[in-house]
């Protein structure tokens, strides 16, 4: 299950030795809504979190989120890959490698 997190929970979520996907989204974004079921599916096997950029503007600024959806893969607290815009499940899974 994809868990929507706040800035307070963010650092704990990304400081994992396993890759973690973070989906920066907005409720009004059509491509974000299209991506949601794919992220939900991926969350059955991987750690997936969502950040609402309208509620967490500081995080969006911190990670230079200029377009959404934006999926960032973190490992040990560091960004290792990023995908901007809608993409198929296979593209998103590539971020984890």
C-alpha positions as CSV (number, residue, x, y, z in Angstrom):
1,X,0.0,0.0,0.0
2,X,1.3,3.5,-0.9
3,X,1.5,5.7,2.1
4,X,1.1,9.5,1.9
5,X,3.7,11.0,4.2
6,X,4.5,14.5,5.5
7,X,7.9,16.3,5.7
8,X,8.2,15.1,9.3
9,X,8.1,11.4,8.2
10,X,10.1,11.9,5.0
11,X,13.6,11.6,6.3
12,X,12.8,8.4,8.1
13,X,11.2,7.0,5.0
14,X,14.1,7.6,2.7
15,X,16.9,6.6,5.1
16,X,16.6,2.9,4.1
17,X,19.2,0.6,2.8
18,X,16.6,-0.7,0.4
19,X,15.5,1.5,-2.5
20,X,12.5,3.7,-1.7
21,X,10.2,5.3,-4.3
22,X,8.7,8.7,-3.6
23,X,5.9,9.9,-5.8
24,X,5.6,13.7,-5.8
25,X,2.0,14.4,-6.9
26,X,-1.0,16.7,-6.7
27,X,-4.7,15.7,-6.5
28,X,-5.6,18.0,-9.4
29,X,-2.9,16.4,-11.7
30,X,-4.4,14.0,-14.4
31,X,-1.1,12.1,-15.1
32,X,-0.6,11.8,-11.3
33,X,-4.0,10.1,-11.0
34,X,-3.1,7.8,-14.0
35,X,0.1,6.9,-12.2
36,X,-1.5,6.1,-8.8
37,X,-2.7,2.5,-9.6
38,X,0.8,1.6,-11.0
39,X,2.4,2.9,-7.9
40,X,-0.1,1.0,-5.8
41,X,0.8,-2.2,-7.7
42,X,4.6,-1.6,-7.2
43,X,4.0,-1.0,-3.5
44,X,3.1,-4.7,-3.1
45,X,6.8,-5.5,-3.5
46,X,8.7,-2.2,-2.8
47,X,8.5,0.7,-0.4
48,X,6.5,3.4,-2.1
49,X,5.5,6.8,-0.5
50,X,3.5,9.8,-1.8
51,X,4.2,13.5,-1.2
52,X,1.4,15.9,-2.0
53,X,3.3,19.0,-3.3
54,X,0.4,21.3,-2.4
55,X,0.7,20.3,1.2
56,X,4.5,19.9,1.3
57,X,5.8,22.8,-0.7
58,X,9.1,22.9,1.1
59,X,10.0,19.3,0.1
60,X,9.0,20.1,-3.5
61,X,11.3,23.1,-3.5
62,X,14.1,21.1,-1.7
63,X,14.0,18.5,-4.5
64,X,13.5,20.9,-7.4
65,X,10.1,19.5,-8.4
66,X,9.2,21.5,-11.4
67,X,6.8,19.1,-13.1
68,X,4.6,16.3,-11.8
69,X,4.3,13.5,-11.4
70,X,7.9,13.1,-10.4
71,X,9.0,9.8,-9.0
72,X,12.4,9.8,-7.1
73,X,14.2,6.7,-5.9
74,X,16.2,7.1,-2.7
75,X,18.6,4.8,-1.1
76,X,20.4,5.5,2.2
77,X,18.8,9.0,2.2
78,X,20.3,9.9,-1.2
79,X,18.5,10.4,-4.6
80,X,19.7,7.7,-7.0
81,X,17.3,8.2,-9.9
82,X,14.3,10.2,-11.0
83,X,11.5,10.1,-13.6
84,X,9.4,13.1,-14.5
85,X,6.0,12.6,-16.1
86,X,3.8,9.6,-16.5
87,X,5.6,6.3,-17.4
88,X,4.7,2.6,-17.6
89,X,5.4,0.3,-14.7
90,X,8.6,-1.0,-16.4
91,X,10.1,2.5,-16.5
92,X,9.4,3.0,-12.9
93,X,10.9,-0.3,-11.9
94,X,14.1,0.7,-13.7
95,X,14.5,3.5,-11.2
96,X,15.0,0.8,-8.5
97,X,18.1,-0.7,-10.1
